[in-house]
Amino acid sequence: MDQWAVKQDGNKPNLIRKPSKQHIREEWVGRVYTALCILFLIVTIIAIVYFVASRGLSTFIKNGVSIGDLLTGLKWAPEGEPALFGALPFIFGSFSTSLLAALIAAPLGCCAAIFMTQIMPGAGRRYMQPVIELLAGIPSVVYGFVGLSVIVPMLRNIFPGQGIGLAAGALVLSVMILPTITTIATDALAALPSGLKEGSFALGATRWQTIYRIVLPTTLPALLTGVVLGMSRAFGEALAVQMVIGNAPHIPRSLFESTSTLTSVITLSMGNTITGSAHNNALWSLALILLAMTFIFVFIVRFLERRNKR
């Protein structure tokens, strides 16, 4: 039976419903379950960071490799005599492919978002957006195989070289991160208050003037957030890039030369090393660099979100 209590509100008594024991029990169950889930996530993140950091720092503590040699060295020969652990070619490959992919995908994604929200919001979001979002569900190996079968021969026929290299990896990654950038840009443009555009039209501005003078400057932090998230996705991609980039441990002199990335060298070499060896620890150091870059990307996204709220 429901329980009621009398609450004095001025001169008028009001009846309020007291929570039953079942409701109190359900409330506590929900709180405990939520707290356990949050605790599990925190413990998982701390455990991952501790595990990767402990293995990655062993290169410097146990094996005596200096941080400067790892970050600035140009020669990667972990099994050589003497062993060399120069990871700069892999760091350069990861940054260059991610940056080039973002430079290609960002204009395409933002233009697609403008088309779907400002030019043809009805048909654009009904037909075009599902097609773009479908790209996010395609496995990485399919992207790599398409790049190996289509992009690499195309580059080989047009430009000098074998086709595999930095340009092929950037083109494959640009298609992979396009749904991320487009979706975030579309949501940002769709959330823009209509009063801003109506005020611009009332002052005599055309549609394109309104887009590049009102819409884009207002949503710029959110658009940059999508680009940063796309770069984060590209930076951590392994299989698709590995199939088309060539995996050569040197800094390329052109876009059509082979190079390698942090994720490629980790996936290719980790299974062929002995746990605890200098080579294995060096690979964990590369994984630590990837983890640190992930945190940096997250901090940049948080910073851009705060600017967007202002």
C-alpha positions in Angstrom: 0.0 0.0 0.0 1.3 3.5 -0.8 2.6 5.5 2.1 1.8 9.2 2.4 3.1 12.0 4.6 1.9 15.5 5.3 4.2 18.4 4.3 3.4 21.9 5.5 3.6 24.3 2.6 2.8 27.8 4.0 -0.7 27.5 5.4 -1.7 24.6 3.2 -0.8 21.1 4.1 0.3 18.9 1.1 0.3 15.2 0.8 3.6 13.7 -0.5 4.3 10.2 -1.3 6.9 8.4 0.8 9.2 6.0 -1.1 8.4 2.4 -0.3 11.0 -0.2 0.8 11.1 -1.7 -2.7 11.8 1.7 -4.3 14.6 2.3 -1.7 16.1 -1.1 -2.4 16.0 -0.5 -6.2 17.7 2.8 -5.7 20.5 1.3 -3.8 20.9 -1.6 -6.2 21.2 0.9 -9.1 23.8 3.0 -7.1 25.9 0.0 -6.2 25.8 -1.4 -9.7 26.8 2.0 -11.2 29.6 2.4 -8.7 30.9 -1.1 -9.4 30.9 -0.4 -13.2 32.8 2.9 -12.7 35.3 1.2 -10.4 35.8 -1.6 -12.9 36.6 0.9 -15.7 39.0 2.9 -13.5 40.8 -0.3 -12.4 41.0 -1.5 -16.0 42.5 1.8 -17.3 45.0 1.9 -14.4 46.0 -1.7 -15.0 46.5 -1.1 -18.8 48.6 2.0 -18.2 50.7 0.2 -15.5 51.2 -2.9 -17.6 52.3 -1.0 -20.7 54.4 1.5 -18.8 56.2 -1.1 -16.8 57.1 -3.1 -19.9 57.9 0.0 -21.9 60.2 1.6 -19.3 62.2 -1.6 -19.0 63.9 -0.6 -22.2 65.5 2.3 -20.4 65.8 0.9 -16.9 66.8 -2.7 -17.6 68.4 -2.6 -21.1 70.1 0.7 -20.8 68.7 2.3 -23.9 68.5 6.1 -23.7 65.3 7.9 -24.4 67.1 10.2 -26.9 68.4 7.2 -28.9 64.9 5.7 -29.1 63.1 8.9 -30.1 65.7 10.3 -32.4 67.6 7.3 -33.7 67.3 6.5 -37.4 68.4 2.8 -37.4 66.2 0.0 -36.1 68.3 -3.2 -35.7 67.2 -4.8 -32.4 68.9 -8.1 -33.2 72.1 -6.6 -34.5 75.6 -6.2 -32.9 75.4 -3.7 -31.4 71.6 -3.5 -31.1 70.1 -0.3 -32.3 66.6 1.0 -31.3 66.0 4.1 -33.4 62.2 4.5 -33.6 62.1 7.9 -35.3 61.2 6.4 -38.8 58.2 4.7 -37.2 57.1 7.8 -35.3 57.5 9.9 -38.5 55.5 7.3 -40.4 52.6 7.3 -37.9 52.4 11.1 -37.7 52.8 11.7 -41.5 50.2 9.1 -42.5 47.7 10.4 -39.9 48.3 14.0 -40.8 48.0 13.4 -44.5 44.8 11.3 -44.0 43.3 14.1 -41.9 44.2 16.7 -44.6 42.4 14.6 -47.2 39.4 13.5 -45.1 38.7 16.8 -43.2 37.6 18.9 -46.2 35.6 16.0 -47.6 33.9 15.3 -44.3 33.1 18.9 -43.6 31.8 19.5 -47.1 29.6 16.4 -46.8 28.3 17.6 -43.5 27.5 21.1 -44.9 25.7 19.5 -47.8 23.6 17.2 -45.5 22.6 20.0 -43.1 22.7 23.3 -45.0 22.1 22.6 -48.6 19.9 19.5 -48.8 19.0 18.5 -45.2 16.2 16.3 -46.2 17.6 14.0 -48.9 21.2 14.4 -47.7 20.6 13.1 -44.2 18.2 10.5 -45.4 20.3 8.9 -48.1 23.9 10.2 -47.9 24.5 9.9 -44.1 23.7 6.2 -43.9 26.0 5.5 -46.7 28.9 7.4 -45.1 28.2 5.8 -41.7 28.3 2.4 -43.4 32.0 2.9 -44.1 32.6 2.7 -40.3 31.5 -0.9 -40.2 33.8 -2.2 -42.9 36.7 -4.3 -41.4 40.2 -2.9 -41.6 41.4 -5.9 -43.7 38.9 -5.0 -46.4 40.2 -1.5 -46.6 43.7 -2.8 -46.8 42.8 -5.3 -49.5 41.0 -2.7 -51.5 44.0 -0.4 -51.1 46.3 -3.1 -52.2 44.2 -4.0 -55.2 43.0 -0.5 -56.4 45.1 2.3 -54.9 48.5 0.7 -55.1 48.2 -0.2 -58.9 46.7 3.3 -59.6 49.7 5.0 -57.9 52.1 2.7 -59.6 50.7 3.6 -63.1 50.6 7.4 -62.4 53.7 8.1 -60.2 57.2 6.6 -60.0 57.7 3.8 -57.6 56.0 0.5 -56.8 52.8 2.2 -55.6 53.1 1.1 -52.0 54.3 3.8 -49.6 53.2 6.8 -47.6 50.7 8.1 -50.2 48.9 4.7 -50.4 48.7 4.5 -46.6 47.3 8.1 -46.3 44.6 7.5 -48.9 43.4 4.3 -47.2 43.4 6.0 -43.8 41.5 9.0 -45.2 38.6 6.8 -46.3 38.6 5.0 -42.9 38.4 8.2 -40.8 35.9 9.9 -43.1 32.8 8.6 -41.3 34.2 9.8 -37.9 34.8 13.4 -39.2 31.6 13.5 -41.2 29.3 12.3 -38.3 30.8 14.7 -35.7 30.6 17.6 -38.2 27.0 16.8 -39.1 25.9 16.7 -35.5 27.7 20.0 -34.8 26.1 21.7 -37.8 22.7 20.3 -37.0 22.8 21.6 -33.4 23.5 25.2 -34.5 20.6 27.5 -33.4 18.5 28.4 -36.4 18.3 32.0 -35.2 21.9 32.6 -36.2 21.2 31.7 -39.8 17.8 33.5 -39.9 19.5 36.7 -38.6 22.1 36.4 -41.3 19.5 36.0 -44.0 17.6 38.9 -42.6 20.7 41.1 -43.0 20.8 40.3 -46.6 23.6 37.6 -46.6 23.4 34.8 -49.1 23.4 31.1 -48.2 27.2 30.7 -48.9 28.0 33.9 -47.0 26.1 32.6 -44.1 27.9 29.3 -44.2 31.5 30.5 -44.3 30.9 33.6 -42.1 28.4 32.4 -39.5 28.0 28.6 -39.6 31.7 27.5 -39.9 33.3 30.0 -37.4 30.6 29.1 -34.8 31.1 25.3 -35.1 34.8 25.4 -35.7 35.8 23.9 -32.3 33.4 21.0 -32.9 34.7 20.4 -36.4 38.3 20.4 -35.1 37.2 17.8 -32.5 36.0 15.5 -35.3 39.4 16.0 -37.1 41.4 15.2 -33.9 39.3 12.1 -33.3 39.9 11.0 -36.9 43.6 11.5 -36.5 43.5 9.4 -33.3 41.8 6.6 -35.2 44.3 6.8 -38.0 47.3 6.9 -35.6 46.3 3.6 -34.0 45.3 1.8 -37.2 47.6 -1.2 -38.0 46.3 -3.8 -40.4 45.1 -1.6 -43.3 48.2 0.6 -43.3 50.5 -2.4 -42.9 49.2 -3.9 -46.2 49.9 -0.8 -48.3 52.7 1.2 -46.7 55.6 -1.2 -47.4 57.0 -1.5 -43.8 60.5 -0.2 -44.6 62.2 1.1 -41.4 63.4 4.4 -42.8 62.2 7.9 -43.3 60.8 8.3 -46.9 62.1 11.1 -49.1 58.8 11.3 -51.1 55.2 10.3 -50.7 55.7 7.3 -52.9 58.5 5.6 -51.0 57.9 2.8 -48.5 58.0 3.5 -44.7 56.5 2.0 -41.6 54.5 3.0 -38.6 54.5 2.2 -34.9 51.5 -0.1 -35.1 53.0 -1.9 -38.1 56.3 -2.7 -36.5 54.6 -3.9 -33.3 52.2 -6.2 -35.1 54.9 -7.6 -37.4 57.5 -8.2 -34.7 55.8 -8.9 -31.4 55.1 -12.5 -32.1 58.7 -13.2 -33.1 60.4 -11.9 -29.9 61.1 -13.5 -26.5 59.3 -12.0 -23.5 61.7 -9.9 -21.5 64.3 -9.6 -24.3 65.6 -6.2 -25.3 63.7 -6.4 -28.6 60.4 -7.3 -26.9 60.9 -4.4 -24.4 61.6 -2.0 -27.2 58.3 -2.9 -28.8 56.5 -2.3 -25.5 58.2 1.1 -25.5 56.7 1.8 -28.9 53.3 0.7 -27.5 53.9 3.2 -24.6 54.4 6.0 -27.2 51.1 5.0 -28.8 49.4 5.1 -25.4 50.9 8.5 -24.6 49.7 9.9 -28.0 46.2 8.6 -27.3 46.1 10.5 -24.0 47.3 13.6 -25.8 44.6 13.3 -28.4 42.0 12.9 -25.6 43.3 16.1 -23.9 43.1 18.0 -27.2 39.5 16.8 -27.7 38.6 17.9 -24.1 40.2 21.3 -24.7 38.2 21.8 -27.9 35.0 20.7 -26.2 35.5 23.3 -23.5 36.1 26.0 -26.2 32.9 24.9 -27.9 30.8 25.2 -24.7 32.1 28.8 -24.2 
